[in-house]
Structures are given as structure tokens and as C-alpha cells.
Amino acid sequence: MKAIHTNDAPAAIGPYSQGIIVNNMFYSSGQIPLTADGQMVTGDITAQTHQVFKNLEAVLKEAGASFDTVVKATVFIKNMDDFALVNEVYGQYFSTHKPARSCVEVSRLPKDALVEIEVVALVK
């Protein structure tokens, strides 16, 4: 196993890594809308979802993967009423390649984020 760390995404806020590579698969930790320096993005679900994807892009790159190699995504949202808005942003990052996905509403996320996403990707 190899732990992944990049300064282009927020540091873990607990006893975990940004992601782990096992064999040729990358497993990301859930990314919330924190900037790389640890500041919470203020704004609506759209702004927060874009920041989450920025963070995912950084950890995927560090792992030697990309959005094109993601095989599974799990989306956690605070309010299922935001599903369409999250999908709109999600589709900007997964426009042609469409990995398997789950999306669930949760009662609360770390730092009171509105969205958290984790991915599993093939390492090139």
C-alpha cells in the first residue's frame, strides 16, 4: 500500500490519508469543499461541488490517475433537493466517461459541508 499526499488538496482533518494505492487501484478519502489551505468554501452547493472536484483532481493526479480512470464514485449530499445541481456539476467532470456511482443523503458531513465525494480509480 502507498499513501498519497499532495499540497494541492486539503490535508486530512483526522487520522487518515488523502488516499491509498493498492496494486493498481486508487481509493480516495472523501473530499469536502475545503481549499488546499484548509478554508471552507462558502456558497451554495454548486460552488462547494466544484471545490470538491478540484480536490479530487489533485489527489487523482498525485496518484497517477484521472477522472477518465475513475471506476466508482460515491456522493454524499446533505439535502437530496440538491441532487440536480450536484449532477449538473458532476456532469462537467464526467461528461463522456461515466463511472459507476452511488448518491446518498446524509444527516451531516464534516465541517457542515453540503457535499462530499470519494472515488476509486485505476492508476495508469
C-alpha positions, -999 to 999 in steps of 0.1 A, spaced: 0 0 0 11 35 -8 -4 66 9 -10 96 -13 -4 132 -2 -5 164 -22 -4 200 -10 -28 209 -39 -57 194 -18 -66 199 18 -47 178 44 -67 151 62 -86 165 92 -83 133 111 -62 101 113 -64 91 76 -47 98 43 -59 117 12 -59 83 -5 -43 49 -8 -30 30 -38 -32 -8 -36 -18 -27 -66 -31 -5 -95 -62 9 -78 -65 43 -60 -90 47 -32 -96 84 -22 -108 96 11 -139 116 9 -133 152 -3 -153 180 11 -152 217 -1 -121 228 17 -94 247 -2 -59 234 -2 -51 256 27 -80 242 48 -105 270 44 -142 260 39 -157 273 6 -187 294 14 -215 295 -10 -241 272 -25 -240 235 -34 -226 244 -69 -196 262 -55 -190 235 -30 -192 207 -55 -167 225 -78 -142 227 -49 -147 190 -42 -139 182 -78 -108 204 -76 -96 184 -46 -104 151 -63 -85 162 -94 -54 170 -72 -54 137 -54 -61 117 -85 -32 134 -103 -8 127 -74 -19 90 -75 -12 88 -113 -49 86 -121 -75 110 -135 -113 115 -139 -110 93 -170 -98 63 -149 -124 66 -121 -144 34 -119 -167 43 -90 -178 75 -72 -198 78 -41 -215 111 -35 -228 122 -1 -252 152 0 -268 170 29 -300 175 10 -314 154 -18 -332 185 -31 -297 195 -43 -294 163 -64 -300 181 -98 -275 208 -90 -248 183 -79 -255 163 -111 -250 194 -132 -215 200 -118 -207 163 -117 -215 160 -155 -190 187 -162 -162 165 -149 -177 132 -161 -191 142 -195 -181 113 -217 -167 88 -192 -194 79 -167 -182 57 -138 -205 37 -116 -219 59 -88 -239 60 -57 -255 91 -42 -269 92 -7 -284 119 15 -268 121 49 -278 140 80 -244 158 85 -210 160 69 -176 171 84 -173 209 88 -211 210 79 -202 207 42 -231 203 18 -214 176 -3 -186 150 0 -173 128 -28 -150 98 -28 -137 79 -58 -120 46 -67 -98 49 -98 -74 28 -119 -38 40 -117 -23 44 -152 
